Amino acid sequence: MANSIIASQNGKEQDQAIWFSLRQAIAKSSGFQSWQQERNISSDVDLDQQVRRYLKETLETLAY
């Protein structure tokens, strides 16, 4: 049982590290920066929320 808890915690840490790296890469992309400018998004808005919204809108556009 203890091994599964440790594995689960390690998996969460890995997921968080991957998300952090992905979020940073997306935030640096020209597409994301253009998207921010088009929507006049304040820098006060949490970067995590911005990236999630950007990904959602991008995927919705691609779904059409």
C-alpha positions as CSV (number, residue, x, y, z in Angstrom):
1,M,0.0,0.0,0.0
2,A,2.8,2.4,0.9
3,N,4.4,1.9,-2.5
4,S,1.2,2.9,-4.4
5,I,1.0,6.1,-2.3
6,I,4.6,7.0,-3.1
7,A,4.1,6.2,-6.8
8,S,1.0,8.3,-6.8
9,Q,2.8,11.2,-5.2
10,N,5.7,10.9,-7.7
11,G,3.2,10.8,-10.5
12,K,1.6,14.0,-9.3
13,E,5.0,15.7,-9.0
14,Q,5.9,14.6,-12.5
15,D,2.6,15.8,-13.9
16,Q,3.1,19.2,-12.2
17,A,6.6,19.5,-13.6
18,I,5.4,18.7,-17.1
19,W,2.5,21.2,-16.8
20,F,4.9,23.9,-15.6
21,S,7.3,23.3,-18.5
22,L,4.4,23.2,-21.0
23,R,2.8,26.3,-19.6
24,Q,6.1,28.2,-19.8
25,A,6.7,27.1,-23.4
26,I,3.1,28.1,-24.4
27,A,3.4,31.4,-22.7
28,K,6.6,32.2,-24.7
29,S,5.0,31.2,-28.0
30,S,4.1,33.9,-30.5
31,G,0.6,32.4,-30.9
32,F,-0.1,32.8,-27.2
33,Q,1.2,36.3,-27.1
34,S,-0.9,37.3,-30.1
35,W,-3.9,35.8,-28.5
36,Q,-3.3,37.8,-25.3
37,Q,-3.0,41.0,-27.3
38,E,-6.1,40.4,-29.3
39,R,-8.1,39.9,-26.1
40,N,-6.4,42.7,-24.1
41,I,-5.8,40.3,-21.2
42,S,-4.3,41.9,-18.2
43,S,-1.1,40.6,-16.8
44,D,-2.8,40.4,-13.5
45,V,-4.8,37.3,-14.7
46,D,-3.1,34.1,-13.5
47,L,-0.9,32.6,-16.2
48,D,-2.3,29.1,-15.5
49,Q,-5.8,30.4,-16.2
50,Q,-4.7,32.2,-19.3
51,V,-2.9,29.1,-20.8
52,R,-5.9,26.9,-20.0
53,R,-8.3,29.4,-21.7
54,Y,-5.9,29.7,-24.7
55,L,-5.7,25.9,-25.1
56,K,-9.5,25.5,-24.8
57,E,-10.2,28.2,-27.4
58,T,-7.5,26.8,-29.7
59,L,-8.9,23.2,-29.5
60,E,-12.4,24.5,-30.0
61,T,-11.3,26.3,-33.2
62,L,-9.5,23.2,-34.4
63,A,-12.6,21.0,-33.8
64,Y,-14.5,22.9,-36.5
